[in-house]
Amino acid sequence: MDKQEVNTQRYLLILAVLLLVGGLMYVLRSVLLPFVVGIVVAYFLDPLVNRITQSGKISRGVATSLVLLMFVLILLPILILLGGVAVAQVSDFLSNLPEYIENFGSKIKNWVTKLQEYVPALSVDTKEDLVRNFGESAKPVVKILQKIISNGFALVNVISLLLISPIVAFYMLRDWHGFTGKIYDLVPHKHKQNVEDGIKAVDRIISGYLRGQALVCLILGSFYSFGLWLVDLHLGVLVGFIAGIISFIPYVGSISGFLMAMILVVTQYGTLPKILEVIAVFLIGQFLEGNFLTPKLVGENIGLHPVWVMFALLAGGALLGLLGMIIAVPAAAIIGVLLRYLIEHYKQSRIYLEK
């Protein structure tokens, strides 16, 4: 068997393994979320555990317990505070909802009437066609969102997420190096260096993106929430928080938050000064994100183009719901490293070099 046949068999084996793993993840997507969340938490906290155990005076098990306890003590009050604010704002919004709906309908009607004065061709039938066409064009987006919600929450009990994820995070953090070492031992000796280089590249991309993007989302969510609260927009804190969280998908978070905020400000006030205040909040947020937050915290050299990240996240959400969105960036990073490796080998092959 010549070298080319061996390489072909190797690539086919790798492809078969990837397809098997992808198929299993799709079949088991309804139960994998708590485990994946636990692994992600362990990945985030592993550098801190490594730093604590570096001196050798504290065992990894004790360091893992301390770090997870600190993580819970920091996260729990934040969730309780945000939950309390969200409940209060939602209650206030629901109590005023009939009035908001009436105001929104009357304002839209007035704007369309004024628009019809400048565009006489905008008849009643044309307006109905525009609304119908907008609804049809929005259906694919709605379907993706429904799939994300159903796969992410309806099929996975929230209680299992709260109970299983911390346990998985503890064991993964405690035995992280043992797991990675056993996987690395399975790699053929002559490929160990290439695999090690690939793992380091993937780890650099994932850690640079995820840890940096988490800080960007937190800062943006806080800024949007504070800004919308400052302009006295009811439900503004919740909208700002949602916009910040969704900001891990490039441009989608800010656009979604802006649209929600605009609907609310038109419904609640409908005056030009208030609308301009909301626009100013999101313009400042976008300026901060594009010029300071993303370049400083995420970096320009992580090797993932924003379009590729956006595609990976939306494709992951469409296929596997919330689980797919969590693993989208690591999968995109691995695919990117593999493609670069294949391109380098292709450029050294006879097919490319032959004239």
Phi, psi and omega per residue, in radians:
M1 nan 2.112 -3.075
D2 -1.403 3.051 -3.039
K3 -1.104 -0.645 -3.113
Q4 -1.129 -0.701 3.119
E5 -1.165 -0.667 3.101
V6 -1.090 -0.790 3.114
N7 -1.089 -0.710 3.120
T8 -1.075 -0.794 3.122
Q9 -1.099 -0.672 -3.140
R10 -1.111 -0.782 -3.136
Y11 -1.151 -0.660 3.098
L12 -1.131 -0.667 3.103
L13 -1.129 -0.773 3.117
I14 -1.078 -0.754 3.121
L15 -1.090 -0.725 3.133
A16 -1.108 -0.736 3.122
V17 -1.099 -0.772 3.132
L18 -1.092 -0.739 3.115
L19 -1.142 -0.676 3.121
L20 -1.122 -0.805 3.126
V21 -1.093 -0.780 3.122
G22 -1.090 -0.714 3.108
G23 -1.122 -0.748 3.120
L24 -1.115 -0.706 3.123
M25 -1.119 -0.672 3.133
Y26 -1.174 -0.744 -3.131
V27 -1.179 -0.675 -3.050
L28 -1.725 0.270 -3.034
R29 -1.021 -0.468 -3.085
S30 -1.311 -0.269 -3.110
V31 -2.084 -0.072 -3.049
L32 -1.454 -0.384 -2.997
L33 -0.959 -0.856 3.137
P34 -1.036 -0.627 -3.137
F35 -1.231 -0.740 3.137
V36 -1.151 -0.709 3.100
V37 -1.076 -0.736 3.102
G38 -1.078 -0.728 3.129
I39 -1.158 -0.700 3.122
V40 -1.104 -0.760 3.094
V41 -1.060 -0.762 3.115
A42 -1.084 -0.694 3.136
Y43 -1.111 -0.713 3.124
F44 -1.122 -0.706 -3.004
L45 -1.591 -0.180 -3.086
D46 -1.003 -0.763 3.116
P47 -1.013 -0.639 3.139
L48 -1.187 -0.727 3.090
V49 -1.113 -0.721 3.100
N50 -1.045 -0.705 -3.124
R51 -1.173 -0.679 -3.130
I52 -1.184 -0.688 -3.082
T53 -1.501 0.019 -3.058
Q54 -1.094 -0.626 -3.114
S55 -1.272 -0.358 -3.135
G56 1.502 -0.039 -3.115
K57 -1.443 -0.419 -3.114
I58 -2.041 2.303 3.138
S59 -1.249 2.804 -3.111
R60 -1.154 -0.623 3.130
G61 -1.107 -0.768 3.122
V62 -1.163 -0.757 3.137
A63 -1.092 -0.700 3.107
T64 -1.081 -0.776 3.134
S65 -1.080 -0.751 -3.121
L66 -1.145 -0.769 -3.105
V67 -1.162 -0.767 3.120
L68 -1.130 -0.687 3.111
L69 -1.101 -0.777 3.107
M70 -1.087 -0.709 3.127
F71 -1.065 -0.787 -3.140
V72 -1.168 -0.731 -3.120
L73 -1.141 -0.507 3.090
I74 -1.426 -0.724 -3.039
L75 -1.299 -0.697 -3.028
L76 -1.062 -0.871 3.121
P77 -1.058 -0.621 3.128
I78 -1.112 -0.779 3.130
L79 -1.126 -0.696 3.128
I80 -1.133 -0.761 3.136
L81 -1.101 -0.854 3.136
L82 -1.105 -0.695 3.113
G83 -1.085 -0.732 3.124
G84 -1.110 -0.772 3.116
V85 -1.117 -0.746 -3.127
A86 -1.095 -0.790 3.140
V87 -1.074 -0.756 -3.135
A88 -1.113 -0.743 -3.111
Q89 -1.219 -0.713 3.121
V90 -1.114 -0.733 3.118
S91 -1.064 -0.774 3.124
D92 -1.104 -0.716 -3.125
F93 -1.162 -0.763 -3.120
L94 -1.135 -0.625 3.132
S95 -1.157 -0.509 -3.141
N96 -1.778 0.115 -3.030
L97 -1.031 -0.799 3.140
P98 -0.995 -0.719 3.129
E99 -1.167 -0.701 3.125
Y100 -1.093 -0.760 -3.133
I101 -1.082 -0.752 3.140
E102 -1.123 -0.758 3.128
N103 -1.117 -0.754 -3.106
F104 -1.098 -0.790 -3.141
G105 -1.079 -0.767 -3.119
S106 -1.179 -0.658 -3.134
K107 -1.194 -0.754 3.117
I108 -1.084 -0.710 3.137
K109 -1.098 -0.734 3.127
N110 -1.142 -0.717 -3.135
W111 -1.155 -0.714 3.135
V112 -1.153 -0.667 3.113
T113 -1.108 -0.751 3.106
K114 -1.155 -0.684 3.116
L115 -1.109 -0.598 -3.112
Q116 -1.191 -0.444 3.090
E117 -1.170 -0.612 -3.141
Y118 -1.544 -0.449 -3.141
V119 -2.163 1.472 -3.093
P120 -1.046 -0.459 -3.108
A121 -1.201 -0.207 -3.124
L122 -1.408 1.375 -3.141
S123 -1.388 3.135 3.113
V124 -1.082 -0.762 -3.140
D125 -1.108 -0.699 3.139
T126 -1.106 -0.725 3.129
K127 -1.094 -0.730 3.124
E128 -1.128 -0.667 3.101
D129 -1.124 -0.697 3.129
L130 -1.100 -0.767 3.123
V131 -1.105 -0.758 -3.136
R132 -1.112 -0.770 3.139
N133 -1.137 -0.658 3.094
F134 -1.112 -0.718 3.110
G135 -1.111 -0.714 3.119
E136 -1.138 -0.716 -3.120
S137 -1.213 -0.442 -3.131
A138 -1.456 -0.224 -3.070
K139 -1.027 -0.791 3.131
P140 -1.019 -0.717 3.122
V141 -1.123 -0.742 3.128
V142 -1.090 -0.709 3.128
K143 -1.082 -0.748 3.118
I144 -1.090 -0.782 3.130
L145 -1.096 -0.717 3.113
Q146 -1.091 -0.684 -3.131
K147 -1.184 -0.714 3.108
I148 -1.058 -0.784 -3.125
I149 -1.159 -0.798 -3.093
S150 -1.163 -0.776 3.139
N151 -1.252 -0.547 -3.057
G152 -1.475 -0.550 -3.014
F153 -2.188 -0.732 -3.054
A154 -1.165 -0.661 -3.076
L155 -1.547 -0.221 3.141
V156 -2.068 2.129 3.132
N157 -1.186 2.284 -3.128
V158 -1.069 -0.583 3.131
I159 -1.085 -0.703 3.111
S160 -1.131 -0.597 3.105
L161 -1.121 -0.733 -3.114
L162 -1.279 -0.527 -3.098
L163 -1.543 -0.753 -3.020
I164 -1.418 -0.722 -3.048
S165 -1.007 -0.794 3.107
P166 -1.084 -0.642 3.123
I167 -1.151 -0.787 3.105
V168 -1.086 -0.743 3.136
A169 -1.070 -0.714 -3.138
F170 -1.089 -0.897 -3.080
Y171 -1.190 -0.633 3.106
M172 -1.168 -0.717 3.112
L173 -1.140 -0.762 -3.106
R174 -1.153 -0.695 -3.036
D175 -1.915 0.385 -3.041
W176 -0.967 -0.891 -3.084
H177 -1.203 -0.530 3.075
G178 -1.146 -0.764 3.118
F179 -1.097 -0.888 -3.090
T180 -1.136 -0.622 3.123
G181 -1.130 -0.721 3.128
K182 -1.146 -0.683 3.101
I183 -1.154 -0.721 -3.128
Y184 -1.147 -0.567 3.129
D185 -1.142 -0.410 -3.130
L186 -1.366 -0.215 -3.104
V187 -1.331 2.334 3.070
P188 -0.961 2.512 -3.010
H189 -1.014 -0.703 -3.061
K190 -1.273 -0.224 3.125
H191 -1.859 0.018 -3.062
K192 -1.039 -0.718 -3.108
Q193 -1.146 -0.773 3.113
N194 -1.084 -0.755 3.139
V195 -1.139 -0.722 3.135
E196 -1.102 -0.752 3.099
D197 -1.095 -0.708 3.119
G198 -1.129 -0.727 3.130
I199 -1.121 -0.719 3.115
K200 -1.115 -0.691 3.123
A201 -1.141 -0.774 3.122
V202 -1.114 -0.749 -3.141
D203 -1.097 -0.702 3.115
R204 -1.090 -0.754 -3.129
I205 -1.163 -0.862 -3.069
I206 -1.131 -0.831 -3.108
S207 -1.144 -0.723 3.132
G208 -1.097 -0.676 -3.113
Y209 -1.370 -0.949 -3.004
L210 -1.142 -0.859 -3.108
R211 -1.180 -0.691 3.104
G212 -1.187 -0.743 -3.108
Q213 -1.198 -0.545 3.087
A214 -1.090 -0.737 3.099
L215 -1.162 -0.700 3.114
V216 -1.056 -0.810 3.136
C217 -1.073 -0.746 -3.138
L218 -1.104 -0.804 -3.121
I219 -1.172 -0.772 3.137
L220 -1.118 -0.757 3.110
G221 -1.037 -0.744 3.116
S222 -1.138 -0.741 -3.123
F223 -1.142 -0.864 -3.135
Y224 -1.079 -0.740 3.137
S225 -1.076 -0.824 -3.140
F226 -1.134 -0.755 -3.123
G227 -1.102 -0.776 -3.138
L228 -1.246 -0.540 3.035
W229 -1.175 -0.649 -3.110
L230 -1.150 -0.592 3.120
V231 -1.516 0.127 3.043
D232 1.112 0.781 3.085
L233 -1.634 2.066 3.104
H234 -1.115 2.302 -3.075
L235 1.324 0.153 -3.098
G236 -1.157 -0.646 3.139
V237 -1.100 -0.761 3.141
L238 -1.167 -0.749 3.119
V239 -1.089 -0.745 3.125
G240 -1.104 -0.715 3.121
F241 -1.135 -0.763 3.118
I242 -1.095 -0.754 3.132
A243 -1.059 -0.683 3.122
G244 -1.175 -0.755 -3.130
I245 -1.119 -0.756 -3.099
I246 -1.280 -0.153 -3.097
S247 -1.168 -0.122 3.048
F248 -1.216 -0.278 2.946
I249 -1.653 1.996 -3.051
P250 -0.894 2.236 3.065
Y251 1.269 -0.470 -3.066
V252 -1.164 -0.719 -3.115
G253 -1.089 -0.860 -3.100
S254 -1.175 -0.691 3.136
I255 -1.166 -0.784 3.130
S256 -1.088 -0.811 3.116
G257 -1.083 -0.706 3.135
F258 -1.099 -0.784 -3.130
L259 -1.121 -0.757 3.111
M260 -1.091 -0.752 -3.135
A261 -1.142 -0.663 3.134
M262 -1.158 -0.711 3.099
I263 -1.078 -0.736 -3.120
L264 -1.176 -0.741 -3.092
V265 -1.226 -0.614 3.070
V266 -1.172 -0.714 -3.130
T267 -1.170 -0.734 -3.025
Q268 -1.490 -0.642 -3.062
Y269 -2.122 -1.021 -3.135
G270 1.296 0.202 3.137
T271 -1.746 2.599 -3.082
L272 -1.079 -0.742 3.130
P273 -1.021 -0.751 -3.136
K274 -1.162 -0.698 3.115
I275 -1.086 -0.731 3.125
L276 -1.151 -0.601 3.097
E277 -1.112 -0.765 3.128
V278 -1.137 -0.745 3.103
I279 -1.038 -0.714 -3.126
A280 -1.092 -0.691 3.130
V281 -1.026 -0.816 -3.080
F282 -1.322 -0.556 3.069
L283 -1.139 -0.756 3.100
I284 -1.120 -0.735 3.117
G285 -1.050 -0.758 3.126
Q286 -1.173 -0.638 3.095
F287 -1.121 -0.783 3.130
L288 -1.114 -0.748 -3.107
E289 -1.135 -0.839 -3.046
G290 -1.266 -0.538 -3.028
N291 -1.808 -0.359 -3.080
F292 -2.227 -0.962 -2.977
L293 -1.154 -1.013 -3.081
T294 -1.123 -0.808 3.112
P295 -1.070 -0.666 -3.061
K296 -1.428 -0.733 -3.014
L297 -1.594 -0.655 -3.138
V298 -1.643 -0.736 3.114
G299 1.605 2.730 -3.099
E300 -1.607 -0.191 -2.972
N301 -1.997 0.540 -3.140
I302 -1.401 -0.202 3.046
G303 1.545 0.138 3.117
L304 -2.079 2.033 3.109
H305 -1.253 2.476 -3.138
P306 -0.943 -0.635 3.130
V307 -1.155 -0.708 3.116
W308 -1.144 -0.699 3.096
V309 -1.110 -0.796 3.141
M310 -1.061 -0.792 3.128
F311 -1.089 -0.783 -3.127
A312 -1.062 -0.764 -3.110
L313 -1.158 -0.785 -3.131
L314 -1.209 -0.675 3.099
A315 -1.154 -0.740 3.097
G316 -1.092 -0.704 3.111
G317 -1.144 -0.687 3.135
A318 -1.179 -0.626 -3.072
L319 -1.478 -0.784 -2.990
L320 -2.211 0.189 3.117
G321 1.202 -2.489 -3.118
L322 -1.058 -0.672 3.097
L323 -1.006 -0.771 3.141
G324 -1.113 -0.630 3.136
M325 -1.235 -0.535 3.128
I326 -1.234 -0.715 -3.076
I327 -1.618 0.005 -3.050
A328 -1.093 -0.833 -3.085
V329 -1.178 -0.810 3.034
P330 -0.994 -0.724 3.121
A331 -1.115 -0.726 3.119
A332 -1.120 -0.671 3.123
A333 -1.137 -0.766 3.132
I334 -1.108 -0.777 3.126
I335 -1.084 -0.711 3.125
G336 -1.088 -0.761 3.125
V337 -1.140 -0.739 3.121
L338 -1.103 -0.720 3.125
L339 -1.118 -0.726 3.103
R340 -1.110 -0.683 3.118
Y341 -1.112 -0.774 3.138
L342 -1.162 -0.665 3.127
I343 -1.139 -0.721 3.109
E344 -1.071 -0.765 3.126
H345 -1.191 -0.615 3.118
Y346 -1.119 -0.705 -3.127
K347 -1.231 -0.266 3.085
Q348 -1.740 -0.008 -3.080
S349 -1.480 2.887 3.120
R350 -1.158 -0.555 -3.123
I351 -1.045 -0.723 -3.105
Y352 -1.403 -0.718 -3.028
L353 -1.419 -0.379 -3.078
E354 -1.187 2.335 -3.125
K355 -1.867 nan nan
